[in-house]
């Protein structure tokens, strides 16, 4: 998995006054958990743009006073009005310790149910939570839809791999090919027309013959 490097500085004080001063200076207060005591530090808010404002998944290299520490983003808090980053929690990575992370789903291929039957591809899960060693964390999970016909579904059990474990029930639907709304409306309209036609024919057939003129 690709990593993003963020240069930070250890925090000497973690009180409210110090935290407010950091934010006013354009820095984000952060905490890293795992491996003993929590590590408090701060980093420039602009340094998190490629990590936070992206659909992609990344690990993080936190550079603190010249020392690199590998981590993943665990939680983030935004201001309710301005959407500015208020606080970020990280979890330290260890080579021999599995971690859980949300990984984006990437759809590949062309579904016959869409190409040939007028169906619509519906992506039900844009991200899946997986568990793996840091070296085995995938950048994306590939969902190949090349065999999906109209009405078919692709579930998580079909996306499992030896390198990682998907932390969702096996029957969780990731994507599926549904009948399009337009097709449904066309079928309903055709059925109504057929009913009207059949009703008209029946009425004509059952109508009494007019008496012959004398």
C-alpha positions, 0 to 999 in steps of 0.5 A: 500500500502507498504511504504518505509522509507527514512531518510533525512535531511532538507536543510538550503541552496537551491542555486546551490553551495549547491545543487552541494555539496550535489550531490558530497557527494552522496546525492539527493536534494528533495522537498516535496509539499503539506500542505503549503510551499515546504519542501526542504531536501536531502537524500542519493542516495542509499536510493532511490534504492527500490523506483525508480528502481522497477516496484512496487508502494510504498508510502514513509515515509520521516524521517526528524529529527525524524519526519515521513512525508508520501508522494508519489513520484511525479517527478524525474530527471536523468542525461542524460548520467550517469542516476544518480538521480539529483532531486526528487519531493514528494507530501505530503499525508493526510488521508482525501485527494485523490491523483493520482498515477500510479499503476502496472497491474498484470495479473492473470488467463489463457485465453482460447483464448491462451490455446485453440485457439493459441492466444497471450496475449498482455498487452497494459497497464502495469500501470494505473493511479488511484485516491484514499485516501492514505489508499485505494491506491492498490499495484497492479490492478488485470486483470483477463484474465480467460474469454478472448477468441480469439479476446476478450479485457479487458478494464478499465471499468471492473477493476474499484473498489469502493476504487479507480477511474481509471483515463482512459477512460472506453474503454481503452484496458488493455490487449487482446488476439490476433491471433498469427503472426504464425497463421496468416502466416499459414492461409495466406499460406494455402489460397495461396495454395488453390488458386493455387490448385483451379487455377490448377483445373480450368485450367485443366477443361477448357483445350480443349481436344486433337483431337482423332488420326485417 
